[in-house]
Amino acid sequence: MPSEQQRVPLVLDSTAVASLFDHELHKAFDSLGCFNLAIFGKTGSGKSTLLNAIFAQALASTGIGESLTKGLNYHRHAHGYLGIYDSEGFEMGTSGDTILAGLDRIIKTTNSGSIDQRIHAVWYVFRWSDRRFEAAQQSFVSAISALGLPVIVVMSQVPVIQREGKQQVHPDAIVFAEYIESLALPTFGDGKVFLTNALPDSFSDTVIYGLPELLDATYEVVPRAAQDALTAAQGVDGRRKKDAAIAVIKQATVVASGIGAVPIPVADAALLVPHQVAMIARITAIYGLPRSRSRALSIVGSAILTGGATYAGRYVVTQLLRFVPGGFVAGTVISSTVAAALTRTIGFAWVKVCEYAITLSQTDQESFFSGSQASDAFKKFLKSGK
């Protein structure tokens, strides 16, 4: 750690912070890698609706009475951390054999490459109302498993009603699931069937059901190297996102504490800013706020960390430090304790911004990050100290 005399003052204006944030945000997304999911099932099985519900965005078109994808395709979405292998809703037989042959080629090609090129999980989806799980379906699922892919069997569109605070699954769906489980297919959980409903229906009082359990099962089969990407992509479990963000904040706090081990003069407080910018960028990526908004987010980042001041360090000290519990500056220096507390407070305030942002529609999210709303929300959460 350099002495106080050896420190080189770091000057960061709003343009420099915006550029730094843009760089760090792209680096944060790249570090997530990519989670690849293959999803199969007959026409009308509800694959697209299930995808959109788990990943909280319009990943696939949905419709009534028509197949919306053709053949076996791979879609790497613009934000980079999610890939979907999808097939047309197919009847079993020749089409199933074609899909399996394609999968075999993909596995042989990608298994020699990086982890983010491989298929990490497979969902086989069928409707509860089919009332039959044909021999061809059983063979197809077994064949996928034989290729070395972890298969999760998903029953979709299950009627589930809410009564006196409890969710009641249609008894026929339970019986159907038990029958399939008795087949002991070579799938996740010794043939376990995950009952889901991804779309509520006010006419029949059917509610959303089973998505967290399906997501948990997916985490169990996904390699650790792809789990960060899955955390960013999924929109069901906010706790996982927050836990990942807290881990980032703890790391940044340790770094800030080290920087402040030799007390930082107020004039050199900008030494903390690059680490805080990197922390905010990593948190942003964890919450899956897409790269397409990186420029708007860069503007927000500069507004947050400079407030239009000429020197980012001066703004951080004079505007933000006073909101940190125990943030009193003795004389004109920032101690290790204060540097850590400041960084931690900034991190948790930005987590609150992200938690709010992911509840918005895509249009409202664009507006939130393009204007002053995100910066205003950040400062509000910062002042609250919560």
MIVEXGU-225159 format. One record per residue (C-alpha): residue in one letter; x, z, y. Coordinates in steps of 0.1 Angstrom, whole numbers, plus 5000, padded with zeros to 4 digits. Layout:
AXZY ...
END
This chain:
M500050005000 P501649905033 S502250165059 E500250175091 Q503150015110 Q503349735085 R499649635087 V498949295102 P495849305123 L493149075109 V490948895134 L487548765120 D485048605142 S481548495131 T482748145121 A485648285100 V483248525083 A480748255076 S483448035061 L484848325040 F481348415027 D480648055018 H483848044998 E483248374981 L479648284972 H480647964954 K483448164936 A480948424926 F478548164911 D481447994893 S482448334878 L479048374862 G479548094838 C476447944822 F473848064798 N472547784775 L469147814758 A467647574733 I463847584731 F461747404705 G458047384695 K455147154691 T453246994719 G451247244739 S453047544724 G453647674760 K457447624762 S457547524798 T455247814809 L457348064790 L460547934806 N459147944840 A457948304835 I461248434821 F463348274847 A460948324876 Q461147964889 A459747624882 L462347514856 A460047274838 S456847094846 T453647224831 G450447034823 I447546994800 G447346764769 E450646574773 S454246594763 L456346644794 T459846594780 K461146314758 G463746354731 L466446614730 N467746664765 Y470046904784 H469147024819 R471947204838 H470147344868 A471447304903 H472547664906 G474847614876 Y474347934856 L471447814834 G471247524810 I468147434789 Y468147224757 D464647094753 S462846844731 E459546674732 G456746864716 F457246724682 E455446714649 M457646804619 G459246554597 T461446264609 S461346394645 G462546734633 D465346574613 T466446374644 I466546694665 L468546874639 A471046584636 G471446594674 L471946974674 D474646944647 R476546694669 I476246914699 I477447214681 K480447034667 T481346904701 T480847214721 N482247474698 S485747354705 G485147384742 S484547674766 I481947934760 D479647814788 Q479247474770 R477847624738 I474247694728 H473848074730 A470348124718 V467347934704 W463648014709 Y461247854684 V457747874701 F454347834685 R450847924696 W448948214681 S445847984680 D447447744655 R446748004629 R449147824606 F452947824602 E453547514581 A456247464555 A457847204578 Q458147454606 Q459647714582 S462247454571 F463047354607 V463647714617 S465747784587 A467847464593 I468547564629 S469747904616 A471947724590 L473647544619 G474947884630 L472547924659 P470748254666 V467048184664 I464248394679 V460748324668 V458148344696 M454348344693 S452948224726 Q449648244745 V448648564727 P445348714741 V446249064754 I443749264774 Q444249584795 R441949874786 E442350214801 G445950164810 K446850024775 Q447549674764 Q445549564734 V446849254714 H444249044696 P444249164660 D444348814646 A447648754664 I449049074648 V447948964613 F449448614619 A452748764630 E452848994600 Y452348694577 I455248504593 E457448814592 S456748844555 L458448504550 A461748674559 L463048374578 P466748384586 T466148464623 F466848744647 G465549074635 D465148964599 G462348724608 K460748934635 V458048754656 F457948824693 L454348814706 T454148684742 N451748574769 A453348424799 L450348334820 P447548574830 D443948454827 S441348624848 F438448454830 S439448614796 D441148924812 T444348824794 V447448974809 I451248894808 Y452749044777 G455949064757 L458448904781 P460849204785 E461049234747 L461848864743 L464548894770 D466049204754 A466249014720 T467948724738 Y470548954753 E471349084718 V472248744705 V474048614735 P477848644737 R479048894763 A480748604782 A477348444789 Q475348764797 D476248764834 A474748414837 L471648534819 T471348834842 A471448604872 A469048354857 Q466348584844 G463548714866 V461948974843 D464349274843 G465349384878 R467149684863 R469749464847 K470449294880 K470749624899 D473049774872 A475349474875 A475249504913 I476049874912 A479149794891 V480249544917 I479749804945 K481750064926 Q484649824922 A484549734959 T484350094968 V487550174949 V489349884967 A488050005001 S489250354993 G492650224985 I492850025017 G491950345036 A494450565018 V496750505047 P494250565076 I493150245092 P493250225130 V489950105144 A491649795157 D492549705121 A489149785105 A488649415098 L490949465068 L487849595050 V485749285058 P487049035032 H486449285004 Q482949355018 V482248985021 A483348924985 M481149224974 I478049084991 A478648734977 R478948874941 I475749074946 T473948764959 A475048564928 I473848844905 Y470348814920 G470448444914 L469948334950 P470947964945 R473947774959 S471547544978 R471047825003 S474747905006 R475047775041 A472047975053 L473548275035 S476848215052 I475148235086 V473448565075 G476848695063 S478448635096 A475548785115 I475649095093 L479349155093 T480149045129 G476949085148 G478148825172 A481149045181 T484548885187 Y486149115162 A484449195129 G486349515126 R485249645159 Y481549565151 V481849725116 V483150045131 T480950075163 Q477749945148 L477750015111 L479950325105 R477550555124 F474850485098 V477050615070 P476450975060 G479651165067 G480950855086 F482451045116 V485750885126 A488351145133 G490151015164 T490650645161 V491150595123 I489150525092 S490050745063 S489850655026 T486650855022 V484950675052 A486150335041 A484650395006 A481350535021 L481050245045 T481549985017 R479150154994 T476450175020 I476849805029 G476549714992 F473449914985 A471749785017 W472449425006 V471049504971 K467749604989 V467749275008 C468249084975 E465549284957 Y463149194984 A464148824986 I463548764949 T459948874953 L459348584978 S458148234970 Q460847964973 T459447855007 D459348205021 Q462848275006 E464247975025 S462748095057 F463948455051 F467548345048 S467448065074 G466348285103 S467148635114 Q464948815088 A467648885063 S469949015089 D467249235104 A466249365069 F469849445061 K470249645093 K467049825086 F468049925051 L471550025064 K470050255090 S467750415064 G470650515043 K468650455011 
END
